[in-house]
Each structure stands twice: as C-alpha cells, then as structure tokens.
Amino acid sequence: MNKEELKKTIVSSYKKLNPVKIILFGSWCRGEEDKYSDVDIIVIYETKKRFLDRLE
C-alpha cells in the first residue's frame, strides 16, 4: 500500500463519523514505513462532553 491508498482508506473509513481532523504520525508520516509498519492516526471530533467525562 502506498501513502495515497492509505489516505483513501482512512478517509473512507472515518467519513461517516464526520471528524474535524485526522492526523497521521509515526513511520508512515516520516516516509519510513516498511511491510511490518502499523498505521498511527489521531482522529479529532467535536464534542460537548468534558475531557474527564469522555474517559468513562
């Protein structure tokens, strides 16, 4: 899988959930991925819940 295919997969997977932002980090972000690399992402959503309430 290349970076463009990865982007399409991530966007299509999260599109229905309407995230504010999706952030890619780790080896894929740095261009250092290999066949054993996992994909590290952060998905940011808007919410009215306080941070501590979301931890439950």
SEMAR-122327 format. One line per 4 residues: for each residue x, y, z of N, C-alpha, C. Coordinates in Angstrom, 1 decimal. Each point is the difference from the previous one (the first is absolute). Last residue first. Layout:
! SEMAR-122327
X/Y/Z/X/Y/Z/X/Y/Z | ... .
END
This chain:
! SEMAR-122327
-14.7/7.9/30.7/-0.8/-1.1/0.6/-0.4/-1.1/-1.0 | 2.3/4.2/-0.9/0.9/-1.1/0.4/-0.8/-1.1/0.5 | -1.9/4.3/-1.2/0.2/-0.9/-1.2/0.9/-1.2/0.4 | -0.8/3.5/3.1/-1.3/-0.8/-0.2/0.2/-1.0/-1.1 .
3.5/3.1/0.9/-0.1/-1.0/1.1/-1.2/-0.9/-0.2 | 0.5/3.8/-2.9/1.0/-1.1/-0.2/-0.1/-1.1/1.0 | -4.4/2.7/-1.3/1.2/0.3/0.6/1.0/-1.2/-0.1 | -4.1/0.9/-3.5/0.4/-0.7/1.3/1.3/0.5/0.4 .
-2.1/1.1/-4.1/-0.4/0.9/1.1/0.4/-0.6/1.3 | 2.3/-0.6/-5.1/-0.9/-0.6/1.0/-0.3/1.1/1.0 | 2.7/-1.2/-5.1/-0.6/1.0/0.9/-0.9/-0.7/1.0 | 4.4/-2.5/-2.2/-1.5/0.3/-0.2/-0.3/1.2/0.9 .
4.6/-2.8/-2.2/-0.5/1.0/0.8/-1.5/0.3/-0.3 | 4.1/-4.0/-0.5/-1.3/0.5/-0.5/-0.6/1.0/0.9 | 5.1/-2.4/-1.2/-0.8/0.6/1.0/-1.2/0.6/-0.7 | 3.8/-4.2/-1.2/-0.8/1.2/-0.3/-0.7/0.5/1.2 .
3.8/-3.8/-2.2/-0.3/0.8/1.2/-0.8/1.2/-0.4 | 1.4/-5.2/-2.0/-0.4/1.3/-0.4/-0.5/0.8/1.3 | 3.9/-4.2/-0.8/-1.4/0.3/0.3/-0.3/1.4/-0.5 | 4.0/-3.4/-1.9/-0.5/1.3/0.7/-1.5/0.0/0.2 .
3.0/-3.3/-2.4/-0.4/-0.3/1.3/-0.6/1.2/0.8 | 1.9/0.1/-4.5/-1.2/-0.9/-0.1/-0.5/-0.4/1.4 | 2.3/4.8/-0.3/0.4/-1.3/-0.6/-1.2/-0.9/0.0 | 1.2/5.8/0.7/-0.8/-1.3/0.2/0.6/-1.1/-0.8 .
1.2/4.9/0.6/0.9/-1.1/0.4/-0.7/-1.3/0.1 | -1.6/4.8/-0.8/0.5/-0.7/-1.2/0.9/-1.2/0.3 | -2.5/3.0/3.1/1.4/0.3/-0.3/0.5/-0.6/-1.3 | -4.4/-0.9/1.6/0.1/1.5/-0.2/1.5/0.4/-0.4 .
-0.9/-4.5/1.1/-0.7/0.3/-1.3/0.2/1.5/-0.2 | 1.6/-1.7/4.1/0.9/-0.3/-1.1/-0.7/0.3/-1.4 | -2.1/2.7/4.0/0.8/-1.2/0.1/0.8/-0.2/-1.3 | -4.9/2.5/0.2/1.3/0.2/0.6/0.8/-1.3/0.0 .
-4.8/2.9/-1.9/0.8/-1.2/-0.2/1.4/0.4/0.7 | -5.3/1.9/0.6/1.5/0.3/0.0/0.7/-1.3/-0.1 | -5.1/2.5/-0.8/0.6/-1.3/0.1/1.5/0.2/-0.2 | -4.7/3.2/1.3/1.3/-0.2/-0.5/0.5/-1.4/0.2 .
-4.5/1.4/0.9/0.6/1.3/-0.3/1.3/-0.1/-0.7 | -3.8/-4.0/-0.5/1.0/0.6/0.9/0.4/1.4/-0.4 | -3.9/-3.5/-1.2/0.2/1.5/-0.1/1.1/0.5/0.9 | -1.9/-4.6/-1.1/0.1/0.5/1.4/0.3/1.5/0.1 .
-0.1/-2.6/-4.1/-1.4/0.0/0.5/0.0/0.6/1.4 | 4.2/-0.6/-2.2/-0.8/1.1/-0.6/-1.4/0.1/0.6 | 3.9/-3.2/0.8/-0.4/0.9/1.0/-1.0/1.1/-0.5 | 2.0/-3.5/-2.8/-0.4/-0.7/1.2/-0.6/0.9/1.0 .
1.8/1.7/-4.1/-1.3/-0.8/-0.3/-0.5/-0.7/1.3 | 4.2/2.3/0.2/-1.1/0.9/-0.3/-1.3/-0.7/-0.1 | 3.9/-2.7/0.3/-0.3/0.7/1.2/-1.2/0.9/-0.1 | 1.6/-2.1/-3.9/-0.6/-1.0/0.9/-0.4/0.7/1.3 .
2.3/2.6/-3.2/-1.3/-0.3/-0.5/-0.7/-1.0/1.0 | 4.5/1.0/0.8/-0.8/1.2/0.3/-1.5/-0.3/-0.4 | 3.2/-3.3/-1.0/-0.2/0.1/1.4/-0.9/1.1/0.3 | 1.5/-0.3/-4.4/-1.0/-1.1/0.3/-0.4/0.0/1.5 .
3.5/2.9/-1.3/-1.3/0.5/-0.6/-1.1/-1.0/0.3 | 4.5/-1.1/1.3/-0.6/1.0/0.8/-1.3/0.5/-0.5 | 1.3/-5.0/-1.3/0.7/1.3/0.0/-0.7/1.0/0.8 | 0.3/-5.7/0.0/-0.9/1.2/0.0/0.9/1.2/0.0 .
END
